[in-house]
């Protein structure tokens, strides 16, 4: 049908079947068959054949108008699917709660500045809900944390772009020692059930013979940090978030024996995104750079006076 509509448009533009044939590099008989096929599909005659050469009748002129619109929209659809086209259109990004924090504005800004024709729609949710929304077609990509070595469930595609340490922290005025026995006696500020980081902590404490006393269950990292800083309890927070926070002088990192917890950061999607591929690639690069710049491969600590440990060779409390 699209080829037949294109033959109709070229016929109108050239003013004759022979002219349309020249424009489309086909024979006049082929153009005639296309026009006849289009008339059969629509159930109506579009050409006035009582004159020589034939011309569009009244209905044909109205169909021509719609044919041009259909072909134009088809080209737009092709550009959306083309990886070579300049990124444009709506890009729907989901952010898991542990990644939805202020510094993410840097890669977002870089994306919109380089590709001004891309419109972003951001939303934050639980990782499991983001997976459901990807499968339902409500999101294009999602940035999520995953347990190290894990991927999103199929048919979702996973691209691991960074890793991060996860640290146990207390307020700088706290007096909790960095051993499992002390941590088993103090209140905790953690993510609600379902968080793999929380589950890993509980498992490690359980192997040491202790269970955390959970005083607050909060999804928001900034609120968790505020509770920890106020002395409400100890918390479990990503190292890059700790390092990039402006109030680190009020936080102390505790590291009990054998505690070594990491998470992967991944971009998850259902499939290819055509013209938006380069925009997603830039987003991946920007997020990866945030974690590389934080250099959280080494433990992040702060003294009670707020001096970075890597400036004074300080060791975490045991």
ZIBEL-V500111 format. One record per pair of residues at least 12 apart in sequence whose ideal C-beta (glycine too) atoms are under 8 Angstrom apart, sorted by the first residue. I is the first residue (numbers start at 1). J is the second residue. D is the distance in whole Angstrom. If there is no record, write none. Layout:
# ZIBEL-V500111
I_J_D ; I_J_D
This chain:
# ZIBEL-V500111
1_38_7 ; 1_41_6 ; 2_70_8 ; 2_71_7 ; 2_74_6 ; 3_34_7 ; 4_34_5 ; 4_35_7 ; 4_37_6 ; 4_38_4 ; 4_41_7 ; 5_38_7 ; 5_67_4 ; 5_70_6 ; 5_71_6 ; 6_24_7 ; 6_67_8 ; 6_71_6 ; 7_20_6 ; 7_24_7 ; 7_31_5 ; 7_34_4 ; 7_35_6 ; 7_38_7 ; 8_34_8 ; 8_35_6 ; 8_38_6 ; 8_46_7 ; 8_60_8 ; 8_63_7 ; 8_64_6 ; 8_67_5 ; 9_64_7 ; 9_67_6 ; 9_68_6 ; 9_71_7 ; 10_23_5 ; 10_24_6 ; 10_31_8 ; 11_31_7 ; 11_35_7 ; 11_56_8 ; 12_56_6 ; 12_64_5 ; 15_53_8 ; 15_55_8 ; 16_53_5 ; 17_31_5 ; 17_32_6 ; 17_35_8 ; 17_53_7 ; 17_54_7 ; 35_47_6 ; 42_63_7 ; 44_59_6 ; 45_57_7 ; 45_59_7 ; 45_60_8 ; 46_59_6 ; 46_60_3 ; 46_63_6 ; 47_60_6 ; 48_60_8 ; 79_275_6 ; 80_274_5 ; 80_275_5 ; 80_276_8 ; 81_274_4 ; 81_275_7 ; 82_274_6 ; 82_275_6 ; 83_272_8 ; 83_274_6 ; 83_275_7 ; 83_277_5 ; 83_278_8 ; 85_274_7 ; 85_275_4 ; 86_115_7 ; 86_117_6 ; 86_275_7 ; 87_115_4 ; 87_117_7 ; 87_118_5 ; 87_275_5 ; 87_276_5 ; 87_277_8 ; 87_278_5 ; 87_279_4 ; 88_115_7 ; 88_117_4 ; 88_118_6 ; 88_275_6 ; 89_117_7 ; 89_118_7 ; 89_119_7 ; 89_275_7 ; 89_276_7 ; 90_118_8 ; 90_119_5 ; 90_120_8 ; 90_121_6 ; 91_118_5 ; 91_119_7 ; 91_120_5 ; 91_121_7 ; 91_140_6 ; 91_141_8 ; 91_273_8 ; 91_276_5 ; 91_279_6 ; 91_280_7 ; 92_121_5 ; 92_123_8 ; 92_138_7 ; 92_139_5 ; 92_140_5 ; 92_141_8 ; 93_120_6 ; 93_121_7 ; 93_122_5 ; 93_123_8 ; 93_139_7 ; 93_140_7 ; 93_141_6 ; 93_142_7 ; 93_143_7 ; 93_283_7 ; 94_122_8 ; 94_123_6 ; 94_124_7 ; 94_125_6 ; 94_130_4 ; 94_133_6 ; 94_134_7 ; 94_139_5 ; 94_141_7 ; 94_142_4 ; 94_143_7 ; 94_144_8 ; 95_122_6 ; 95_123_7 ; 95_124_5 ; 95_125_8 ; 95_130_8 ; 95_142_7 ; 95_143_5 ; 96_124_7 ; 96_125_7 ; 96_126_7 ; 96_127_5 ; 96_130_6 ; 96_142_7 ; 96_143_7 ; 96_144_4 ; 96_145_6 ; 97_124_6 ; 97_125_8 ; 97_126_7 ; 97_191_8 ; 97_219_5 ; 97_220_7 ; 97_221_7 ; 98_145_5 ; 98_191_8 ; 98_197_8 ; 98_221_6 ; 98_238_6 ; 98_241_8 ; 98_263_8 ; 99_143_5 ; 99_144_7 ; 99_145_6 ; 99_265_7 ; 99_287_8 ; 100_124_4 ; 101_221_6 ; 101_222_7 ; 101_241_6 ; 103_244_5 ; 103_290_6 ; 104_287_7 ; 104_290_7 ; 106_286_6 ; 106_290_7 ; 107_282_8 ; 107_283_6 ; 107_285_8 ; 107_286_2 ; 107_287_5 ; 107_289_7 ; 107_290_7 ; 108_120_7 ; 108_122_8 ; 108_283_8 ; 108_286_8 ; 110_282_7 ; 110_286_5 ; 111_279_6 ; 111_282_5 ; 111_283_5 ; 111_286_7 ; 114_282_6 ; 115_278_7 ; 115_279_5 ; 115_282_7 ; 118_276_7 ; 118_279_5 ; 123_139_8 ; 126_194_7 ; 126_219_8 ; 127_142_8 ; 127_144_5 ; 127_145_7 ; 127_146_8 ; 128_194_7 ; 130_142_4 ; 130_144_6 ; 130_268_7 ; 131_144_8 ; 131_152_6 ; 131_153_7 ; 131_156_6 ; 131_268_7 ; 134_156_6 ; 134_268_6 ; 134_269_7 ; 134_270_5 ; 135_155_8 ; 135_156_7 ; 135_270_7 ; 137_270_8 ; 140_269_7 ; 140_273_6 ; 140_276_7 ; 140_280_8 ; 141_267_6 ; 141_268_7 ; 141_269_5 ; 141_273_8 ; 141_280_6 ; 141_283_7 ; 142_267_7 ; 142_268_5 ; 142_269_8 ; 143_265_7 ; 143_266_7 ; 143_267_6 ; 143_268_8 ; 143_283_8 ; 143_287_6 ; 144_265_8 ; 144_266_6 ; 144_268_6 ; 145_164_8 ; 145_196_8 ; 145_197_8 ; 145_238_8 ; 145_263_5 ; 145_264_7 ; 145_265_6 ; 145_266_8 ; 146_158_7 ; 146_160_8 ; 146_196_8 ; 146_263_7 ; 146_264_5 ; 146_265_8 ; 146_266_5 ; 147_196_5 ; 147_200_7 ; 147_263_7 ; 147_264_7 ; 148_163_7 ; 148_262_5 ; 148_263_6 ; 148_264_5 ; 149_264_8 ; 150_264_7 ; 151_266_7 ; 152_266_7 ; 152_268_5 ; 155_270_7 ; 156_268_5 ; 156_269_7 ; 156_270_6 ; 157_268_7 ; 157_269_5 ; 157_270_7 ; 157_271_7 ; 158_266_5 ; 158_267_8 ; 158_268_5 ; 159_266_6 ; 159_267_5 ; 159_268_8 ; 159_269_8 ; 159_284_7 ; 160_264_5 ; 160_265_7 ; 160_266_5 ; 161_265_6 ; 161_266_7 ; 161_267_6 ; 161_284_5 ; 161_287_6 ; 161_288_5 ; 161_291_8 ; 162_264_7 ; 162_265_4 ; 162_287_7 ; 162_288_5 ; 162_290_8 ; 162_291_4 ; 162_292_7 ; 163_262_6 ; 163_263_7 ; 163_264_5 ; 163_265_7 ; 163_291_7 ; 164_238_5 ; 164_239_6 ; 164_240_5 ; 164_262_7 ; 164_263_6 ; 164_265_6 ; 164_291_6 ; 164_294_8 ; 164_296_5 ; 165_238_7 ; 165_239_4 ; 165_261_7 ; 165_262_6 ; 165_296_5 ; 165_297_7 ; 165_299_7 ; 165_300_7 ; 166_197_6 ; 166_236_6 ; 166_237_7 ; 166_238_6 ; 166_239_7 ; 166_261_4 ; 166_262_7 ; 166_263_6 ; 167_236_7 ; 167_237_6 ; 167_238_8 ; 167_239_5 ; 167_242_6 ; 167_253_5 ; 167_255_7 ; 167_299_7 ; 167_300_6 ; 168_183_7 ; 168_201_8 ; 168_234_6 ; 168_235_7 ; 168_236_6 ; 168_253_7 ; 168_254_5 ; 168_255_7 ; 168_256_7 ; 168_259_7 ; 169_225_8 ; 169_228_6 ; 169_234_7 ; 169_235_5 ; 169_236_8 ; 169_237_6 ; 169_242_7 ; 169_251_5 ; 169_252_7 ; 169_253_6 ; 169_254_7 ; 170_186_8 ; 170_228_6 ; 170_231_8 ; 170_234_5 ; 170_235_8 ; 170_251_8 ; 170_252_5 ; 170_254_6 ; 171_228_6 ; 171_229_5 ; 171_230_7 ; 171_231_5 ; 171_250_6 ; 171_251_7 ; 171_252_7 ; 172_229_8 ; 172_249_7 ; 172_250_5 ; 172_251_6 ; 172_252_5 ; 172_302_7 ; 172_304_5 ; 172_306_8 ; 173_231_6 ; 173_304_8 ; 174_231_6 ; 174_234_7 ; 174_252_7 ; 176_234_6 ; 176_254_6 ; 177_254_8 ; 177_317_6 ; 177_318_8 ; 178_254_4 ; 178_255_6 ; 178_256_6 ; 178_316_6 ; 178_317_4 ; 178_318_5 ; 179_256_5 ; 179_257_7 ; 179_318_7 ; 180_205_6 ; 180_208_4 ; 180_209_8 ; 180_210_5 ; 180_256_5 ; 180_257_7 ; 181_210_7 ; 183_205_7 ; 183_210_7 ; 183_212_7 ; 183_234_7 ; 183_254_7 ; 183_256_6 ; 184_205_6 ; 184_208_8 ; 184_210_3 ; 184_211_7 ; 184_212_7 ; 184_213_8 ; 185_213_7 ; 186_213_7 ; 186_233_7 ; 186_234_6 ; 187_213_5 ; 187_214_7 ; 187_215_3 ; 187_216_8 ; 187_232_7 ; 187_233_4 ; 187_234_7 ; 188_212_4 ; 188_213_6 ; 188_214_5 ; 188_215_6 ; 188_216_8 ; 188_233_5 ; 188_234_6 ; 188_235_7 ; 188_236_8 ; 189_215_6 ; 189_216_5 ; 189_218_6 ; 189_224_5 ; 189_227_5 ; 189_228_6 ; 189_232_6 ; 189_233_5 ; 189_234_7 ; 189_235_4 ; 190_212_7 ; 190_214_6 ; 190_216_7 ; 190_217_6 ; 190_218_8 ; 190_224_8 ; 190_235_7 ; 190_236_6 ; 191_217_7 ; 191_218_7 ; 191_219_6 ; 191_224_8 ; 191_236_8 ; 192_217_4 ; 192_218_8 ; 192_219_7 ; 193_217_8 ; 196_263_8 ; 197_236_6 ; 197_261_7 ; 197_263_6 ; 198_236_7 ; 200_261_6 ; 201_236_6 ; 201_261_7 ; 204_258_8 ; 204_259_6 ; 204_261_8 ; 208_256_8 ; 215_232_6 ; 215_233_5 ; 216_232_7 ; 216_233_7 ; 221_237_6 ; 221_238_8 ; 221_241_6 ; 224_237_7 ; 225_237_6 ; 225_241_8 ; 225_245_7 ; 225_247_8 ; 225_251_7 ; 228_251_7 ; 229_247_6 ; 229_250_4 ; 229_251_6 ; 234_254_7 ; 236_261_8 ; 238_263_7 ; 238_296_8 ; 239_294_7 ; 239_296_4 ; 239_299_8 ; 239_300_5 ; 240_290_7 ; 240_291_6 ; 240_294_4 ; 240_296_5 ; 242_300_5 ; 242_302_8 ; 243_294_5 ; 243_296_7 ; 243_300_5 ; 244_294_6 ; 248_302_5 ; 248_306_6 ; 248_308_8 ; 249_302_7 ; 249_305_7 ; 249_306_3 ; 250_306_8 ; 251_302_6 ; 252_301_8 ; 252_302_6 ; 252_303_7 ; 252_304_6 ; 252_317_7 ; 253_299_7 ; 253_300_6 ; 253_301_4 ; 253_302_7 ; 253_316_6 ; 254_316_7 ; 254_317_6 ; 255_299_7 ; 255_316_4 ; 255_317_8 ; 255_318_8 ; 257_318_7 ; 265_287_7 ; 265_291_6 ; 267_280_7 ; 267_283_7 ; 267_284_5 ; 267_287_8 ; 298_310_7 ; 299_316_7 ; 301_314_6 ; 301_315_8 ; 301_316_5
